[in-house]
Amino acid sequence: MNRDKKQLGHLKMAEAYEDYIDHIIDQILKNMAELRRYFRQSQGEIIQVVQLVGERMVEYNYRGYRLNVKYLNEFMRVECGEILKQYMKLKRSDLF
């Protein structure tokens, strides 16, 4: 999102959009911290993350089980876009 934010400079309302994006980034970081805390409390531990061509492999322990999961990059891009849309539905009162 920071990379996207840099592309707004030529817009008349760039400052307003940048503030909106900053707020969304803050919300995402807070939610990520909560997820990490939950993961730690539920006996979870990420062992390694490996970026491969077209996919990402994650190896982790969760409640005594060692698991490997592969995520396709395209799937992650689409999912991230859908999650971002949910964050963008914030009410005006959430911004101030």
C-alpha positions as CSV (number, residue, x, y, z in Angstrom):
1,M,0.0,0.0,0.0
2,N,2.9,2.3,0.6
3,R,4.0,1.8,-2.9
4,D,0.5,2.6,-4.2
5,K,0.4,5.7,-2.0
6,K,3.5,7.1,-3.7
7,Q,1.5,7.2,-7.0
8,L,-1.1,9.6,-5.7
9,G,1.1,12.7,-5.8
10,H,-0.4,14.0,-9.0
11,L,-4.0,13.9,-7.7
12,K,-5.7,17.1,-6.4
13,M,-7.0,15.2,-3.4
14,A,-3.7,13.3,-2.8
15,E,-3.4,14.3,0.9
16,A,-6.9,13.1,1.7
17,Y,-6.3,9.7,-0.1
18,E,-2.9,9.4,1.6
19,D,-4.5,10.0,5.0
20,Y,-7.1,7.3,4.2
21,I,-4.5,4.8,3.2
22,D,-2.5,5.6,6.3
23,H,-5.5,4.9,8.4
24,I,-6.1,1.6,6.6
25,I,-2.5,0.6,7.1
26,D,-2.8,1.3,10.8
27,Q,-5.9,-0.9,11.1
28,I,-4.2,-3.7,9.2
29,L,-1.1,-3.5,11.5
30,K,-3.3,-3.6,14.6
31,N,-5.2,-6.6,13.3
32,M,-2.0,-8.4,12.3
33,A,-0.7,-7.9,15.8
34,E,-3.8,-9.4,17.3
35,L,-3.5,-12.4,14.9
36,R,0.1,-12.9,15.9
37,R,-0.8,-12.7,19.6
38,Y,-3.6,-15.3,19.1
39,F,-1.3,-17.6,17.1
40,R,1.3,-17.5,19.9
41,Q,-1.3,-18.1,22.6
42,S,-2.7,-21.1,20.7
43,Q,0.6,-22.8,20.6
44,G,1.5,-21.9,17.1
45,E,4.9,-21.2,15.6
46,I,6.0,-20.4,12.1
47,I,9.1,-22.4,11.3
48,Q,9.9,-21.0,7.9
49,V,8.4,-19.1,4.9
50,V,10.0,-19.8,1.5
51,Q,9.1,-17.8,-1.6
52,L,9.1,-20.0,-4.7
53,V,8.3,-19.2,-8.3
54,G,4.5,-18.7,-8.3
55,E,3.9,-19.8,-4.8
56,R,4.9,-19.4,-1.1
57,M,5.5,-22.4,1.2
58,V,4.9,-22.0,4.9
59,E,6.1,-24.6,7.4
60,Y,4.7,-24.2,10.9
61,N,3.9,-26.0,14.2
62,Y,0.4,-25.7,15.6
63,R,-0.8,-27.5,18.8
64,G,1.9,-30.1,18.4
65,Y,1.5,-30.8,14.7
66,R,4.1,-29.8,12.1
67,L,2.3,-28.6,8.9
68,N,3.3,-27.5,5.4
69,V,1.1,-25.3,3.3
70,K,1.6,-23.9,-0.1
71,Y,-0.2,-20.7,-1.2
72,L,-0.3,-19.7,-4.9
73,N,0.8,-16.1,-5.4
74,E,-2.2,-15.3,-7.5
75,F,-4.5,-16.6,-4.9
76,M,-2.8,-14.5,-2.2
77,R,-3.1,-11.4,-4.5
78,V,-6.8,-11.9,-5.0
79,E,-7.4,-12.6,-1.3
80,C,-5.4,-9.5,-0.2
81,G,-7.5,-7.4,-2.6
82,E,-10.7,-8.8,-1.1
83,I,-9.5,-8.1,2.4
84,L,-8.5,-4.5,1.4
85,K,-12.0,-3.9,0.1
86,Q,-13.4,-4.8,3.5
87,Y,-11.0,-2.3,5.2
88,M,-12.1,0.3,2.6
89,K,-15.7,0.0,3.8
90,L,-14.8,1.9,7.0
91,K,-17.3,4.5,8.0
92,R,-16.3,8.2,8.0
93,S,-16.5,8.2,11.8
94,D,-13.8,5.5,11.9
95,L,-11.4,7.9,10.2
96,F,-11.5,10.7,12.8
